[in-house]
Amino acid sequence: MSVRIRLQRFGRTKRPFYHIVVADQRVKRDGKIIEKLGHYDPTRIPAEISLDVDAAMKWLLNGAQPTNTVRAILSYKGVLYKKHLYRGVAKGAFSEEEAEKRFEAFMIEREEQMRKAKEKAEQDAMAEFNKHEKIAREKREKEEVARAAAAAKEREEAAAKEKAASEAEEEKKEETIDDVAAAAAAERGEATGESEEAASETAESESKEAPAQEAAPEAGAEVKEEKSEEKKEEKAEEKAEEKKEESKEGE
C-alpha cells in the first residue's frame, strides 16, 4: 500500500483551511484517512501550522511520501531536518543525544525566525492598515472640505438671490412711488388746468358784464336828462299859456 502525507481541504469558499493527514494514495481527497498529523491555515498572517513532529517522523521513516505542499510544511517545522539527523545517527556520525541537541537548537532558531516573521507581518499589516486609514481620513477630509465649500457656495447663492429679490422689491417700490407721484402730479395738473380754465371763463364773463353795466348808467342818465328837458318844456309851455291868458284878460 502506497501511503501519502497530504492536505485535506475544509472551510468555505475563499476561506479554506486544511488538515494534514496520512491516507492511502488511492483514496479520494475527502475519503477515509489513516491518521491526522495537524492542520494548516493559510488565511492567517503568517500562516498557522500545527503539526505532531514525532508522528510525522514515524511515517516518514516508514516510507510515507509527502506532497509538495506538505514537504514545504515539514521542512518549515524541522521534520525533514530531524530525519536527516537520525540518518546521521544511523550511520554513526554522532549520537542520538547530539542529534536532539542540534534539533533543539534548530527549533529555537526557527521559532525566533517565526517570531520575527510574525512581528514583521503584524507590522506590515499595521502599516498597511495605517496607510488605508490615512487614505480614508484624507478622503473624508476632502469630502468634508468639498461639502463645506458646497454649503458656503449655496449660502452665497442664497444670499445673492435674497439680495437680488430685495433690490427688485425696492426697485418695484420706488417705481410704485414714482407712479403714484406722477399720477398725483397729473391729477394736480388737471385740477390746475381746470381751475385756470374756470378762472379764465369767469374773467371773460366778468369782462363781458362790465361794459353792459357801464352802459346801463349812461343810458339812465340820458333818460333823466330827456325827462328833465320835457318837464322844462312843459313848464315853459304852461308859462306861455298863462301869459297868453293874462294878456287876453287884460284886453
C-alpha positions in Angstrom: 0.0 0.0 0.0 1.4 3.4 -1.0 0.8 5.9 1.8 0.9 9.7 1.3 1.0 12.6 3.7 -1.2 15.2 2.2 -3.7 18.0 2.8 -7.4 17.5 3.3 -9.4 20.7 2.5 -12.1 22.2 4.8 -13.7 25.6 5.2 -15.8 27.7 2.8 -15.3 29.4 -0.5 -12.2 31.7 -0.4 -11.7 30.8 3.3 -10.0 27.4 3.3 -8.1 25.5 5.9 -6.5 22.1 5.7 -5.9 19.0 7.8 -2.5 17.4 7.4 -3.4 13.7 7.1 -1.9 10.3 6.3 -4.0 8.5 3.8 -3.9 5.8 1.1 -2.9 7.3 -2.3 -5.9 5.6 -3.9 -8.4 7.3 -1.6 -10.2 10.4 -2.7 -9.4 13.8 -1.2 -12.2 13.7 1.3 -12.1 10.0 1.8 -11.0 7.8 4.7 -7.7 8.8 6.4 -5.3 6.7 8.4 -4.1 9.4 10.8 -4.4 13.2 11.3 -1.0 14.9 12.0 -2.1 18.5 12.3 -3.6 21.4 10.5 -2.6 24.3 8.2 -4.5 27.6 7.9 -3.1 29.8 5.1 -5.6 32.6 5.6 -3.8 33.9 8.7 -0.8 36.2 8.6 1.6 34.5 9.0 0.1 31.1 8.1 -0.8 29.0 11.1 0.7 25.5 11.3 0.1 22.8 13.9 2.0 19.5 13.5 2.8 16.4 15.5 6.5 16.2 14.7 7.1 12.7 16.2 4.2 11.2 14.3 5.3 12.8 11.1 8.8 11.4 11.7 7.4 7.9 12.3 5.5 8.0 9.0 8.5 9.4 7.1 10.8 6.7 8.4 8.1 4.1 7.5 8.3 5.3 3.9 5.3 7.7 3.6 5.7 10.2 0.8 4.6 13.8 1.4 3.1 16.0 -1.3 5.0 19.2 -2.4 3.0 21.5 -0.1 3.3 19.1 2.9 7.0 18.7 2.2 7.4 22.5 2.5 5.4 22.4 5.8 7.6 19.6 7.1 10.7 21.5 6.2 9.4 24.6 7.8 8.6 22.7 11.1 12.1 20.9 11.1 10.8 17.4 10.5 13.0 16.9 7.4 16.0 18.2 9.3 15.3 15.8 12.2 15.0 12.9 9.7 18.4 14.0 8.3 19.9 14.0 11.8 18.5 10.5 12.5 20.2 9.2 9.3 23.5 10.5 10.7 22.8 8.7 14.0 22.1 5.5 12.0 25.4 5.9 10.1 27.2 6.5 13.4 28.2 10.1 12.6 27.0 11.3 16.0 25.0 10.1 18.9 21.2 10.4 19.4 21.7 13.0 22.2 23.8 15.1 19.9 21.1 14.9 17.3 18.5 16.0 19.8 20.6 19.0 20.9 21.1 20.0 17.2 17.4 19.7 16.6 16.5 21.7 19.7 19.0 24.5 18.6 17.5 24.4 15.2 13.9 24.7 16.6 14.9 27.6 18.8 16.4 29.4 15.8 13.4 28.5 13.7 11.0 29.8 16.4 13.0 33.0 16.6 12.7 33.3 12.9 9.0 32.6 13.1 8.6 35.2 15.8 10.4 37.8 13.8 8.4 36.9 10.7 5.2 37.2 12.7 6.2 40.6 14.1 7.2 41.8 10.7 3.9 40.5 9.3 2.0 42.3 12.0 4.0 45.5 11.4 3.3 45.3 7.7 -0.3 44.7 8.4 -0.4 47.6 10.7 1.4 49.8 8.2 -1.0 48.7 5.5 -3.9 49.4 7.8 -2.5 52.9 8.7 -1.9 53.6 5.1 -5.5 52.7 4.2 -6.7 54.6 7.3 -4.7 57.7 6.2 -6.1 57.5 2.7 -9.6 57.1 4.1 -9.0 60.0 6.5 -7.7 62.2 3.7 -10.7 61.2 1.6 -13.1 62.1 4.4 -11.3 65.4 5.0 -11.5 66.2 1.3 -15.2 65.3 1.3 -15.8 67.5 4.3 -13.9 70.4 2.7 -15.9 69.8 -0.5 -19.2 69.7 1.5 -18.2 72.9 3.4 -17.3 74.6 0.1 -20.6 73.5 -1.4 -22.5 74.7 1.6 -20.7 78.0 1.5 -21.5 78.3 -2.2 -25.1 77.5 -1.5 -25.2 80.1 1.2 -23.6 82.7 -1.1 -26.1 81.9 -3.8 -29.0 82.1 -1.4 -27.7 85.5 -0.1 -27.2 86.7 -3.7 -30.7 85.6 -4.6 -32.1 87.2 -1.4 -30.2 90.4 -2.2 -31.4 90.4 -5.8 -35.0 89.8 -4.6 -34.8 92.7 -2.0 -33.3 95.0 -4.7 -36.0 94.1 -7.1 -38.6 94.7 -4.4 -37.0 98.1 -3.6 -37.0 99.0 -7.3 -40.6 97.9 -7.5 -41.5 100.0 -4.5 -39.6 103.0 -6.0 -41.4 102.5 -9.3 -44.7 102.3 -7.5 -43.9 105.5 -5.5 -42.8 107.3 -8.8 -46.0 106.1 -10.5 -48.1 107.4 -7.6 -46.3 110.7 -7.6 -46.7 111.0 -11.3 -50.4 110.2 -11.1 -50.8 112.8 -8.3 -48.9 115.4 -10.3 -51.0 114.6 -13.3 -54.2 115.0 -11.2 -52.9 118.2 -9.7 -52.0 119.5 -13.2 -55.5 118.6 -14.5 -57.1 120.3 -11.5 -54.9 123.4 -12.0 -55.8 123.4 -15.7 -59.5 123.1 -14.9 -59.2 125.9 -12.3 -57.3 128.1 -14.7 -60.0 127.4 -17.4 -62.7 128.3 -14.8 -60.9 131.4 -13.8 -60.4 132.5 -17.4 -64.1 131.8 -18.1 -65.1 133.8 -15.1 -62.8 136.7 -16.1 -64.2 136.6 -19.6 -67.8 136.7 -18.3 -66.9 139.5 -15.9 -65.2 141.4 -18.7 -68.4 140.9 -20.8 -70.7 142.1 -18.0 -68.6 145.1 -17.1 -69.3 147.1 -20.4 -73.0 146.3 -20.0 -73.0 147.7 -16.5 -71.1 150.8 -17.6 -73.6 151.3 -20.5 -76.6 150.9 -18.2 -75.8 154.0 -16.0 -75.1 156.1 -19.1 -78.5 155.2 -20.6 -80.2 156.0 -17.3 -78.6 159.5 -17.2 -79.7 160.2 -20.8 -83.3 159.2 -19.9 -83.2 161.5 -16.9 -81.9 164.4 -19.0 -84.7 163.8 -21.5 -87.3 163.8 -18.8 -85.9 167.0 -17.2 -85.9 168.7 -20.6 -89.5 167.5 -21.2 -90.5 168.9 -17.8 -88.8 172.2 -18.6 -90.6 172.4 -21.9 -93.9 171.6 -20.2 -93.3 174.4 -17.7 -92.3 176.8 -20.4 -95.5 175.9 -22.3 -97.6 176.4 -19.2 -96.0 179.7 -18.5 -96.6 180.7 -22.1 -100.2 179.7 -21.9 -100.6 181.6 -18.6 -99.1 184.7 -20.2 -101.5 184.3 -23.1 -104.5 184.1 -20.8 -103.3 187.0 -18.8 -102.9 189.0 -21.9 -106.4 188.0 -23.1 -107.9 189.1 -19.8 -106.1 192.4 -19.9 -107.7 193.2 -23.2 
